Amino acid sequence: MPETLIKVDLAQSPYENDGIHNRWHPDIPMAVWVKPGDDFVLETYDWTGGAIKNDDDASDVRDVDLSTVHFLSGPVGVEGAEPGDLLVVDLLDIGAKDDSLWGFNGFFSKKNGGGFLTEHFPLAQKSIWDFEGMFTSSRHIPGVRFAGLIHPGLIGCLPDQALLDKWNQREQALIDSDPERVPPLANPPAAKTAHMGKLKGAERERAAATGARTVPPREHGGNCDIKDLSRGSRVFFPVYVAGGGLSVGDLHFSQGDGEITFCGAIEMAGWVHMRVSLIKGGMDKYGIRNPIFKPSPITPNYKDYLIFEGISVDEGGKQHYLDVHIAYRQACLNAIEYLKKFGYSGAQAYSILGTAPVQGHISGVVDIPNACATLWLPTEIFEFDIQPSASGPVKHLKGNIDMPIAPDR
């Protein structure tokens, strides 16, 4: 049996665990060390460290302090890893903790984080999902049940000082371009809620002042939210500091492409079994600037889809030039409107797209002025037929419970 190098007690605050951190900074000490070829297990908190509860009240989603996230297990130092190497990580297995066989999905309030469709869903809502082996269903969204593809939403290595400085400079410049925007354009360092692992005292205070938030993906990997990066995947990470400093967290039981709900996917506490090795000088050998990976050979076996198109014309009718962000928004909104015809609320439909194994594709970026994006919705996840027909849709869910909602204060 592989050794569990970092353990978490879900009844304990992640701030009390030195094997956990929530910022990226080169001065964070390695929590544990391994050798190339070693395999081991890391336990993880959910990304909020237990802030969201298994209940029918969305006020925890409304009130969560987003300056605390994400809580990551690590960093793991790999002996012999040097800047310029590639750290090869095999994800051998991933699962939920036995004492936490449930997960959550939600929409943040526009005033506290927002999301992909925050203009349409500005208030905090959440859905709870129960796990039955490889399947999941929700008391808040009846009529759907699907197989999960468990994966880490966030995994990456520590940056060096030059890369950290680059992140902070370019993201602050973006914030400065519209400093009053709600939600903000980026998230600057927040020293007060930084958890720097084993780093303590004055060194901790100095590092926390510039530690990069974990919210976006960056050159080192980070919060990429790639649903196919599951068990059986192999990831090649650029190494920037001695030892690499591999960290992982933000586990998802299942997710649709894009993680469009932001408090997205089905968030869970769990564990990751992985093996590490090195390719010396691999960054230059292969011209690697961002991680690359081989996907999992295990995926939910859904073969029948309804595919919704979107083009780069926004909800107000404004034309945008080859804008795939706008196009994917429209594909998602088109799918939501379609599902509402079967009795789902808009929020329930939105949550389905964020949690189920939907596929997102950039289908065309050359036919000016409209980019085309598509959202592939697996029909087999539903307990009733959602195919179009001459008889029209049947509202199967009329009168059923909706997702809890928390009005803004």
C-alpha positions as CSV (number, residue, x, y, z in Angstrom):
1,M,0.0,0.0,0.0
2,P,1.3,3.5,-0.8
3,E,2.1,5.7,2.1
4,T,-0.2,8.7,2.8
5,L,2.3,11.6,3.1
6,I,-0.2,14.3,3.9
7,K,-3.3,13.6,5.9
8,V,-6.3,16.0,6.5
9,D,-8.8,15.9,9.3
10,L,-12.0,17.5,8.0
11,A,-13.0,18.5,11.5
12,Q,-9.7,20.6,11.7
13,S,-9.2,24.0,10.1
14,P,-6.8,23.8,7.2
15,Y,-4.8,26.7,8.8
16,E,-3.8,24.2,11.5
17,N,-2.3,21.8,9.0
18,D,1.3,22.5,7.9
19,G,0.9,20.2,4.9
20,I,-1.6,22.7,3.4
21,H,-1.1,26.1,1.8
22,N,-3.3,28.5,-0.2
23,R,-0.8,30.7,-2.0
24,W,1.9,30.3,-4.6
25,H,5.4,31.5,-3.5
26,P,8.9,30.1,-3.9
27,D,9.7,30.4,-0.2
28,I,7.0,28.0,0.9
29,P,9.0,25.0,2.3
30,M,8.4,21.6,1.0
31,A,5.9,19.8,3.2
32,V,7.4,16.4,2.3
33,W,10.1,14.9,0.1
34,V,10.0,12.0,-2.3
35,K,12.4,10.4,-4.8
36,P,11.8,9.9,-8.6
37,G,9.9,6.7,-9.0
38,D,8.0,7.0,-5.7
39,D,4.3,6.7,-5.5
40,F,2.3,8.1,-2.6
41,V,-1.1,9.4,-1.5
42,L,-2.0,13.0,-0.6
43,E,-5.3,13.7,1.2
44,T,-7.0,17.0,0.4
45,Y,-9.7,19.3,1.7
46,D,-12.4,20.6,-0.6
47,W,-11.2,23.9,-2.1
48,T,-12.9,26.0,0.5
49,G,-11.5,24.0,3.4
50,G,-15.0,23.0,4.7
51,A,-16.7,26.3,4.4
52,I,-19.7,24.8,2.4
53,K,-22.0,22.5,4.3
54,N,-24.2,19.6,3.3
55,D,-27.6,21.4,3.9
56,D,-30.3,23.3,2.1
57,D,-29.1,26.8,2.9
58,A,-27.0,28.7,0.3
59,S,-25.9,31.5,2.7
60,D,-22.6,29.7,3.1
61,V,-21.9,30.1,-0.6
62,R,-23.0,33.8,-0.4
63,D,-20.8,34.5,2.6
64,V,-17.7,32.5,1.9
65,D,-14.4,34.4,2.1
66,L,-12.9,33.8,-1.3
67,S,-9.5,35.2,-0.2
68,T,-8.9,32.0,1.6
69,V,-9.0,29.6,-1.4
70,H,-7.7,27.2,-2.7
71,F,-6.4,24.9,0.1
72,L,-3.7,22.7,-1.5
73,S,-1.9,19.7,-0.2
74,G,1.9,20.1,-0.6
75,P,4.3,21.2,-1.7
76,V,5.9,17.9,-2.4
77,G,9.7,18.1,-3.1
78,V,11.2,15.7,-5.6
79,E,14.8,14.9,-5.0
80,G,17.0,16.0,-7.9
81,A,14.4,18.2,-9.6
82,E,16.0,21.4,-10.9
83,P,14.7,24.4,-12.8
84,G,14.3,23.5,-16.5
85,D,13.3,19.9,-15.8
86,L,9.9,18.4,-16.4
87,L,8.2,16.8,-13.5
88,V,6.2,13.8,-14.7
89,V,3.2,13.1,-12.6
90,D,1.1,9.9,-13.0
91,L,-2.3,10.2,-11.5
92,L,-2.8,6.5,-10.5
93,D,-6.1,6.8,-8.6
94,I,-8.3,9.5,-7.1
95,G,-11.3,9.2,-4.7
96,A,-13.5,10.7,-2.1
97,K,-12.7,10.5,1.6
98,D,-14.8,7.7,3.3
99,D,-16.2,10.2,5.8
100,S,-17.2,12.7,3.1
101,L,-19.2,10.9,0.3
102,W,-20.8,14.0,-1.0
103,G,-20.0,17.2,-2.9
104,F,-21.4,20.6,-3.7
105,N,-21.9,22.9,-6.7
106,G,-22.9,26.5,-6.5
107,F,-23.1,30.0,-8.0
108,F,-21.4,32.8,-6.1
109,S,-23.1,36.1,-5.7
110,K,-22.1,38.7,-8.3
111,K,-21.0,40.8,-5.3
112,N,-18.7,38.0,-4.1
113,G,-16.9,36.3,-7.0
114,G,-19.6,36.1,-9.7
115,G,-19.2,33.5,-12.5
116,F,-19.4,32.8,-16.2
117,L,-23.2,33.7,-16.3
118,T,-23.3,36.0,-13.3
119,E,-25.5,38.6,-15.1
120,H,-28.2,35.9,-15.5
121,F,-27.6,34.3,-12.0
122,P,-26.5,37.1,-9.7
123,L,-27.5,35.5,-6.4
124,A,-25.8,32.7,-4.5
125,Q,-27.3,29.2,-4.9
126,K,-26.0,25.7,-4.3
127,S,-26.8,22.1,-5.0
128,I,-25.6,19.0,-3.0
129,W,-24.6,15.8,-4.7
130,D,-24.4,12.4,-3.1
131,F,-22.0,9.7,-4.3
132,E,-23.0,6.1,-4.9
133,G,-19.7,4.5,-6.0
134,M,-18.9,6.0,-9.4
135,F,-22.4,7.7,-9.8
136,T,-23.9,10.8,-8.4
137,S,-27.3,12.5,-8.0
138,S,-28.7,15.5,-6.3
139,R,-31.8,16.1,-4.1
140,H,-31.8,19.6,-5.5
141,I,-31.8,18.6,-9.2
142,P,-34.1,15.6,-9.8
143,G,-34.1,13.6,-13.0
144,V,-30.4,13.3,-13.6
145,R,-27.8,10.7,-12.5
146,F,-24.4,10.2,-14.1
147,A,-21.0,8.7,-13.7
148,G,-18.2,10.9,-12.3
149,L,-14.8,11.5,-13.8
150,I,-12.9,12.4,-10.6
151,H,-10.0,14.8,-11.2
152,P,-8.0,17.6,-9.5
153,G,-9.2,21.0,-10.5
154,L,-5.9,22.4,-9.4
155,I,-2.4,20.9,-9.6
156,G,1.0,22.5,-10.3
157,C,4.5,23.4,-9.1
158,L,5.9,26.4,-7.2
159,P,7.0,29.4,-9.3
160,D,10.4,31.0,-9.0
161,Q,10.7,34.6,-7.9
162,A,10.9,36.0,-11.5
163,L,7.7,34.1,-12.5
164,L,5.9,35.2,-9.4
165,D,6.8,38.8,-10.0
166,K,5.6,38.5,-13.6
167,W,2.2,37.2,-12.4
168,N,1.7,39.9,-9.9
169,Q,2.7,42.7,-12.3
170,R,0.5,41.7,-15.2
171,E,-2.5,40.9,-13.0
172,Q,-2.2,44.2,-11.1
173,A,-2.1,46.1,-14.4
174,L,-5.3,44.4,-15.4
175,I,-7.0,45.3,-12.1
176,D,-5.8,48.9,-12.5
177,S,-7.6,49.1,-15.9
178,D,-11.0,48.9,-14.1
179,P,-10.4,48.9,-10.4
180,E,-14.1,49.3,-9.4
181,R,-15.3,46.4,-11.5
182,V,-17.7,43.9,-9.8
183,P,-16.6,41.1,-9.8
184,P,-13.0,42.2,-10.1
185,L,-10.8,41.5,-13.1
186,A,-8.2,39.6,-11.1
187,N,-7.3,38.8,-7.5
188,P,-4.3,40.5,-5.9
189,P,-2.3,39.1,-2.9
190,A,-4.3,39.0,0.3
191,A,-1.8,38.6,3.2
192,K,-4.3,38.4,6.0
193,T,-5.8,35.0,4.9
194,A,-2.6,33.5,3.4
195,H,-1.7,30.1,4.6
196,M,2.0,29.5,3.8
197,G,2.4,25.9,5.0
198,K,5.5,25.5,7.2
199,L,6.7,29.1,6.6
200,K,6.3,31.0,9.9
201,G,7.2,34.3,11.6
202,A,8.6,37.3,9.7
203,E,9.5,35.2,6.7
204,R,5.8,34.1,6.4
205,E,4.7,37.8,6.6
206,R,7.0,38.8,3.9
207,A,6.0,36.0,1.6
208,A,2.3,36.4,2.3
209,A,2.4,40.0,1.1
210,T,3.3,38.9,-2.5
211,G,2.0,35.3,-2.5
212,A,0.0,34.7,-5.7
213,R,-3.6,33.7,-5.3
214,T,-4.5,30.3,-6.6
215,V,-7.6,31.3,-8.6
216,P,-6.4,31.3,-12.2
217,P,-4.4,28.9,-14.2
218,R,-0.9,30.1,-15.1
219,E,2.3,28.9,-16.8
220,H,3.0,26.3,-14.0
221,G,-0.4,24.7,-14.3
222,G,-2.5,25.6,-11.3
223,N,-6.3,26.0,-11.4
224,C,-6.9,24.6,-15.0
225,D,-10.1,22.6,-14.2
226,I,-9.5,20.1,-17.0
227,K,-12.0,17.3,-16.5
228,D,-10.1,14.7,-18.5
229,L,-7.1,15.0,-16.2
230,S,-8.3,12.1,-14.1
231,R,-7.0,8.7,-12.9
232,G,-4.6,7.2,-15.5
233,S,-3.5,10.7,-16.7
234,R,0.1,11.7,-17.0
235,V,1.1,15.3,-16.6
236,F,4.4,17.0,-17.6
237,F,5.0,20.1,-15.4
238,P,7.7,22.7,-15.9
239,V,10.0,22.9,-12.9
240,Y,10.9,26.4,-11.7
241,V,12.4,25.8,-8.2
242,A,14.7,23.1,-6.7
243,G,12.5,20.2,-5.8
244,G,9.7,21.3,-8.0
245,G,7.2,21.9,-5.2
246,L,4.2,19.9,-6.5
247,S,0.8,20.7,-4.9
248,V,-2.7,19.5,-5.5
249,G,-6.3,20.2,-4.4
250,D,-9.7,21.3,-5.5
251,L,-10.9,17.8,-6.3
252,H,-14.0,17.4,-8.5
253,F,-16.2,14.4,-8.6
254,S,-17.5,15.5,-12.0
255,Q,-17.4,18.6,-14.2
256,G,-18.6,20.0,-17.5
257,D,-16.1,21.6,-19.8
258,G,-15.4,25.2,-18.7
259,E,-16.5,24.7,-15.1
260,I,-19.0,27.4,-15.9
261,T,-20.6,27.8,-12.5
262,F,-17.2,28.8,-10.9
263,C,-18.1,27.3,-7.5
264,G,-18.1,24.7,-10.2
265,A,-18.1,21.0,-10.9
266,I,-19.0,18.9,-7.9
267,E,-16.5,20.0,-5.3
268,M,-15.2,17.4,-2.8
269,A,-12.7,16.4,-0.2
270,G,-10.6,13.3,-1.1
271,W,-7.3,11.8,-1.9
272,V,-4.9,11.4,-4.8
273,H,-2.5,8.5,-5.4
274,M,0.3,9.6,-7.7
275,R,3.8,8.7,-8.9
276,V,6.5,11.1,-9.9
277,S,9.6,11.0,-12.2
278,L,11.8,13.5,-14.0
279,I,12.9,14.4,-17.5
280,K,16.1,16.3,-17.0
281,G,16.3,19.5,-19.0
282,G,12.8,18.7,-20.4
283,M,11.6,22.2,-20.8
284,D,14.1,23.1,-23.4
285,K,14.1,19.6,-25.0
286,Y,10.4,19.8,-25.8
287,G,9.8,23.6,-25.9
288,I,7.5,23.4,-22.9
289,R,6.0,26.7,-21.6
290,N,2.8,25.3,-20.0
291,P,2.1,21.8,-18.8
292,I,1.0,19.1,-21.2
293,F,-0.8,15.9,-20.4
294,K,-2.1,12.6,-21.6
295,P,-5.8,12.2,-20.7
296,S,-7.3,9.5,-18.7
297,P,-8.2,6.2,-20.6
298,I,-11.3,6.0,-18.4
299,T,-14.2,8.3,-19.3
300,P,-18.0,8.0,-18.8
301,N,-19.4,6.0,-21.7
302,Y,-22.0,8.5,-23.0
303,K,-22.5,8.3,-26.8
304,D,-25.7,10.2,-27.5
305,Y,-25.5,14.0,-27.3
306,L,-27.6,17.1,-28.1
307,I,-25.2,19.8,-29.4
308,F,-26.0,23.4,-28.8
309,E,-24.3,26.1,-30.9
310,G,-23.4,29.6,-29.9
311,I,-21.9,32.4,-32.0
312,S,-20.1,35.6,-31.0
313,V,-23.2,37.8,-30.8
314,D,-24.1,38.6,-27.2
315,E,-27.4,38.6,-25.4
316,G,-28.0,42.2,-26.4
317,G,-27.4,41.6,-30.1
318,K,-24.0,43.2,-30.2
319,Q,-21.6,41.7,-32.8
320,H,-18.2,40.6,-31.5
321,Y,-15.2,39.6,-33.7
322,L,-14.4,35.9,-33.4
323,D,-14.9,36.0,-29.6
324,V,-15.1,32.3,-28.4
325,H,-15.9,33.4,-24.8
326,I,-19.1,35.1,-26.1
327,A,-19.8,32.1,-28.4
328,Y,-19.5,29.6,-25.5
329,R,-21.7,31.7,-23.3
330,Q,-24.4,31.7,-26.0
331,A,-24.1,27.9,-26.4
332,C,-24.6,27.5,-22.6
333,L,-27.5,29.9,-22.5
334,N,-29.2,28.1,-25.4
335,A,-28.9,24.8,-23.6
336,I,-30.3,26.3,-20.4
337,E,-33.3,27.7,-22.2
338,Y,-33.9,24.3,-23.8
339,L,-33.8,22.5,-20.4
340,K,-36.2,24.9,-18.9
341,K,-38.8,23.6,-21.3
342,F,-38.7,20.3,-19.4
343,G,-39.5,21.8,-16.1
344,Y,-36.0,22.7,-14.8
345,S,-35.4,26.1,-13.3
346,G,-32.7,28.2,-15.0
347,A,-30.5,27.5,-11.9
348,Q,-31.0,23.8,-12.1
349,A,-30.1,23.8,-15.8
350,Y,-27.1,25.9,-15.2
351,S,-25.9,23.5,-12.4
352,I,-26.3,20.5,-14.7
353,L,-24.0,22.1,-17.3
354,G,-21.4,22.8,-14.6
355,T,-21.5,19.3,-13.1
356,A,-22.4,16.7,-15.7
357,P,-19.7,15.5,-18.2
358,V,-20.7,18.0,-20.9
359,Q,-18.2,18.7,-23.6
360,G,-17.3,22.2,-24.8
361,H,-15.7,22.7,-28.2
362,I,-14.3,25.6,-30.1
363,S,-15.8,24.7,-33.5
364,G,-14.9,27.6,-35.7
365,V,-12.6,30.6,-35.4
366,V,-12.0,31.6,-39.1
367,D,-15.4,32.6,-40.4
368,I,-15.5,36.3,-39.8
369,P,-17.0,37.9,-37.8
370,N,-18.6,34.9,-35.9
371,A,-16.7,32.3,-33.9
372,C,-18.8,29.2,-33.3
373,A,-18.6,27.3,-30.0
374,T,-20.6,24.2,-29.1
375,L,-21.8,22.5,-25.9
376,W,-22.4,18.8,-26.1
377,L,-25.0,17.7,-23.6
378,P,-25.2,13.9,-23.0
379,T,-28.8,12.8,-23.2
380,E,-28.3,9.6,-21.3
381,I,-27.8,11.3,-18.0
382,F,-31.5,12.2,-17.9
383,E,-34.2,9.9,-16.5
384,F,-36.6,11.0,-19.3
385,D,-36.3,11.7,-23.0
386,I,-35.0,15.2,-23.9
387,Q,-34.9,14.8,-27.6
388,P,-36.9,17.2,-29.7
389,S,-40.1,15.8,-31.2
390,A,-43.2,16.9,-32.9
391,S,-45.3,16.5,-29.8
392,G,-43.1,19.0,-27.9
393,P,-41.4,18.8,-24.5
394,V,-43.1,17.3,-21.4
395,K,-42.5,19.2,-18.2
396,H,-41.5,16.2,-16.1
397,L,-40.3,18.3,-13.1
398,K,-43.2,20.7,-12.5
399,G,-43.5,21.5,-8.8
400,N,-40.2,19.8,-7.8
401,I,-37.8,21.3,-5.3
402,D,-35.4,24.0,-6.6
403,M,-31.9,24.8,-5.6
404,P,-31.5,26.8,-2.3
405,I,-31.0,30.5,-2.9
406,A,-29.5,33.2,-0.6
407,P,-30.5,36.8,-1.2
408,D,-27.7,39.4,-1.1
409,R,-27.4,41.2,2.2
